[in-house]
Amino acid sequence: MKATTIMGRDFYAILEVPKNASADEIRTSYKKLARKFHPDLNPNAPPEKFTDINDAYETLSDANKRELFDKFGEEGMKDNGSGGMGFEDFGSFFGFPFGGGGGPSGRRHQHSGPQKGETVRQGLPVTLEELYNGATRKIRITRTRICKPCDGIGATKKEAVVECKRCNGVGIINEVRQVAPGFVTQSRRECNQCEGAGKTMDKKFICKSCNGKKVVSETKTIQVDIDKGMKNEQKIVFENEADERPGVIAGDIQFILQEKSHAVFKRDGQNLIVKKKISLSEALTGVEFVVNHLDKRKLLIKSAKGEVIKPGQIKQIKNEGMPQYRNPFDKGLLLIQFDVEFPEKIPMDAIQKLSAVLGNPNATKMEIDSDQEEHYLEEPVFDSSSKGQQRQAYDSDDEEDHRGQGVSCGTQ
């Protein structure tokens, strides 16, 4: 509960704007806060917060009222700043007779039409095959709908629902008390009679279908169509399929596609990438292999005769990539990225044949000069102990160099 002194509320603080805010800034902040704290959109919001927001906007959006508020505070709206208020005046200032319930200033802000409920968002995992071929999912949802037998009033007849006498239909009770001579506080809380609804109901006429809740739970199966070429994070929207309440249009349901990783293909926009390992022999003499496509077709992939494939090289197959969304006959590229695996050794009898075919400038034996040393390449072998000894020797040499430098500096 929020206490308010006789000086009144700070409407600028309530709307979260500075005192020099423009009319547009006040209006923008009001819309944002009204949506955030509207009782129908946020049942957990304090009821008095929405009332404060509306009162603040009603004052600050009017140039004359705002000028009075800036000069005299909230009470300036009552007596133009000409004097103080008595105990009874304080009650009538807030729009209700002292000791009573709410009044016009405490009523909820009236909107020109029904508001739309919140959008429900749900992730939908999909395979690359489904995005390539298109698919249909059937998903069961549970939502609230306005009770048809009582037409959303919660009772069997309209006359059974009446304005709450405790709060005069506001849903909020204003409590005023004097804490010291000349000092009065006001607090607001939800009406315990109607639980903030502003309406009460004769229990004899409560609707049995919804038990007075005005809405009933409904289960429905909806069909989600995944079109060819759809992308990761793309949304499929079902309008007005979320929860429905009296005075609130049902919100939308959004399914957000979440593309799963694939064992063979990787998607890059409209292109598909396949990594293929081949031998050195295939790279030199030609490749031929089969790709099982996402629509279960088998593509026989071949390289041109005499073509050499280099390590890391990428080749393309036109019109075998992902279909374009809403234009599925237009497809991207299928890209093959080659990884050439080299043999560990080549048999001696094959070396001359390869040299003859590929050409080898070192095929003829070089003459070794007297000042040349002959060595054969070997795989490096690193021994941790030998590295340690080498490092120790290096450090020892390094220390001697530093000691020499230190002596030289000392003699200067």
N, C-alpha and C positions, 0 to 999 in steps of 0.2 A: 504494500500500500504506500502511496506517496502523499506526504504531508505538504500542505500549501499554506503559507502564512498570509496575513491580511494584505500583504503587498502584491499577492497574486502570482500567477505563473509566468515563467519566462518563455514567451512564445517563440523567440528566436532559437533558444536552446532546444525547445521541443521539436522544431522543424530542422534543427541541425544546420542553420545558416548563420552567417555573420549579420550584425545589425545594419550594415550597408549593402545587404544583398539586394539584387535587382528583382523585379517582378518575375522574370523568367526563372531565376535561380530558386525563388520561393515556390513557384509552381512546380518545377521539376522535382525539388526535394519532397514536396507534399505528395506527389504522385507515387514516388518511390516508397515513402514511409506508409502511405495508405494501403498500398498493395502488401507491404510486409506485415502490417499489424491488423489488417481487416479480419474481423472475427470469423467470417466465412472461409477465408483463405488460410488463416492460421488460428485454429481453435485454441492453441496453447498461449496465444498472446494475451497479456493483461487487458481486460476490456476497457479500463480507463485510458490506456495508451491511445487507442483509436479515437476516443472522444477528445483527448487533449490535442491530437493532431488536427482534427477538424476545427476545433475552436481556434487554434493558432492560425490556421489558414484563413478562416473566415475573417479574422482581424487583420492579418498582415497583407491579405490580397486586396483589401479596401484601403485606398489612399488616406481617406479621412480617419478611419478607425486606427490605421497604423500610426498616424501623426499623434492622435490622442494617447495611444499606447506608449509611444516613444517619450512623451512628455510626462505622463502620470502613472504609467504602468497599467496593469489589468483593471484596477478599480477606476481608472480614468474613463473607461468605457461606460461607467455607471453615472458618475456625478461630474464629469468633465474636469476633475481635479479641484473642485471648489471646496472640498472639505472631506472630513473623514466619514466613515460609515458606522452605524450602530450595529448591534448584534443581529437584529432582525433584518436590517438592510443587507447584511452579508449573505443571508440565505436567499433573499430575492434576487440578489445580483447574479447568482449562479443559475437562475432560471427556475427556481422552485420555492414554494412557500416554506418558511422555516419549520422544520420538523417533518416535512413531507418527503416525497420521493423525487424522482427526476422530473425534468421539464423539457421544453423545446431545445434548449441549448445542449442537453445531454443526450439527445436522440442521435442515432447513427446517421451518418451522411447518406443521403439518397443519391443513387446513381441513375443515369438515364436509361439503362437497360441491364439485363442480367449479365453477370460476369462469367468468364470461361474458367473452368477448373484447371488445375495444374497438369502439365504434361508428364506422363510416365515414360521413363527411358529404360530400355532393357537391351543388354548386349546379346547378339545372336551369332555364335560361332558357326562358320561355314567353311567348307573345303574348297580348294582351288577347282576341283571338278564341278562343284555346284556353281561357281562363278563363271566357269567356261561354258557349261551346257545349259545353265538355268535349272531351277529346282522349285519345288513347292513344299512348304512346311505347314503343318497344322498344329497350332499352339492353343492350349486351353488357358483361358484367363478367368479370373474371378473379380468382379467389380460390383459397385453399388448402383442400384437404379431406384428411381422414385417409386414408392409403393403405389400400385395401380388401384387397389380397392379403396384406399383413402385419398388418392390423388396427392399424396405427399403432405397431408396436414396432420397425420398421426392419429386422427380420430374418425369415427364413423359419420360425424356431421360437423359442419363448420362452426355451428353455434357452441360446440363443446370446447373450442379453443378461444380463450379470452385473454385480454390484456392483464398482465400481472398487476395486482393491486399494490403489492409491496414496493415495486419500483416504477409503477406507472408505465410499464412497457419498455423501459430503457435497458433493463438488464443489469444496471449498476445502481448501487445504493450510495448516496452521498451522506457522510456523517460529519457534522460540524460540532465542535466543542470549544469552550473557552478554557484556555490553559492558564491564563493570567489576566488581570484587569487590562482591558484594551487590546488583548492579544488573542486571536482566534485561529484555529487550524481546521482544515477540512481534509478528509480522507475519503477515498472511494474504493469500493470493493464490489465483487460480483454478487448479485442478488442471490441469496440462498433459497429463496422461494421458487424461482423459475430457473435457477442455475445459469443465469446470464442470457436466457433465450428471450426474455421480455414477454413470454406467453405462458399461461398455465392451462391445464387441460382437466376436464372432469374425467376422473378415472373410470367412470361407468361407460364412457364412450370411446375408450382407447381402442385403436385398430388392432385386431388380433393378428393380422398378417405381418405387420412390422413392429408390433408391441409398442407403438407410439414413437418409434424412431424415425418415421417418415420415409425411410429407405429400406430396401431389402437387398440381400446378397444374391448375385446372379452369376452363374458359370456359363461361359460361351466358348466355342471353338472358332478361332479365326484362321483364315488361310493366308499365309505369307508367301507371296510370289517373289522369288529371287530371279531377276532377269539376267540374261547373258551379258557379261561384261561389267557387272557391278563391281565396285571397288571396296577395299577395306575402309571402314568407318562411314560408309554410305548409309543413309537413313531411309527406312521404309516406314511411312507414317499412316496410321489409321485414325482418322478424325473422329472425335466424339465417342471414342470407345473406352475411355477411362471412367473413373467414378463420376456419378451424377448425384446432385443434391438439389433440394428445392431452392429455386432462385439462382441456381448456378448451372450453366451449360456444361455438359460432360467434357472433360479435357481429352487430349489426344494421347495415343500410345505410339511411341517411336521405338522401332527395333533398329539397333546399330550393328551393322555387319562387322564381324571380327574374323578376318581371314586366317586360317590355320596354315602353318608351314607345311611344305610338301617335300617328300623324300627325293623327288627327281627334278621337278621344275621350281625355278624361282621367278617370281613375277617382278617386272620392272616396267610399270605403267602398262602399256598395251603389248609389251614384248615379253616373251618367255625365254629363260636362260637355262641351258642344260650343260653341265660339266661332263666332259668325256675324256677318259684316260685311254691313250693309245700307245702302242709300242713304237720304237724307233723304226722298225721295219715298216709298220703301217704308215708312219709319217713320211717315209721316203718312197714307198711303193704304192700307196693308196689305202684308203680306209673304206669299210663297208660295214654298217651296223644298223640295228633296228631301234627306233624310238617308239615306245608305246604311249600314244598321245592321250590327252585327258578325256577324249570322247571314245576311247578304246580302239581307235584306228592305229594300224601299225605302219609307221613311216620308215621306208628303207633309205638310209642316208648313204650317199657315195661321194667320194672326191673325184675330181676329173683326173684322167690318166696323165701321168707325168707330173702332176702337181705335188709339191712338197709342202707339208704342214709343219709350221714352226711351233716351238713351245709357247704356250699362252695365246696362240692365235685364235681369233674368233671368226667363225663363218656363219652365214645366215641362210635361212630358208624363208622365202617370202610367203605371206598370207597364212602362216601357221602359228601365229601368236594368239593373244587374247582377243576375243571379239569386242568391237566397240559397243558401248552401252547404247541401246535403242537403235543401233545400226549394225547388227551382228554379222552381216556379210562382209563388213570391212574389218579385217584382222591385222594385227601387228606382225612382228617378225619372231621366228624361232631362231634363237642365237645359240650356236654350239661353241663352247669354249674348250679348247683342246689342252690336255696336259700330257706331254710326251715323256714316257718312261724310258730311260736309257739302260742298256744292258750293263752288267758288272764287267764282263769281259767278252772279247770276240775270239773265236777259235783261230788258230794260226793259219789254217788252210783257207780261211775266208778273208784274211787281211789283204792278200795280193789281189783277190777278186774285187774287193771293195775299192782298193786303190786304183785298179784299172778302170772301174766304173765311175768313181767319184773324182779321181785324180788326187794325187798326194805329192806335194813338192818335196817331201822327205823320203820318197820311195827309193831313190838311189842313195847308197850309203855315203855319208859325209866323211871326208878325210879329216882326221883329228890332228891338229897342230901339236907340236911338242910342248907348248905352254898351256894346253887345254886339258882339263880334268873331266873325265866321263862319269856321269851320275844318272841313276834311274829314279823316277818319281815313286814315292811310297806314300801310303796313308800315314798321316801324322799320329803319333802315339804320345799322349801327355801323361807323364808320371808325376803325381802330386809331390813325392819326396824330392825328385830332381828339380821341380819348380821351386820348392822351398829352399834347396841348396843354392840355386841360381839367385833367388831373391836375397838370401843371406849374404852371398858374395857381393851382390850389387849394393846392399845396404852398407857393408863393410867399406867398400870403395867410396861410397858417398860420405860416410863418416870421416874418412881420412881427408877427403877434399875439404870438408867443413872445418876440420881441425887446422888444416893448413891455412885456410882463409883467416881463422881466428888469430893465429900467431902473427900473420901478416898485419892484421889490424892493430894488434897489440904493440908491435914495434914502431908503428907510426906515432 
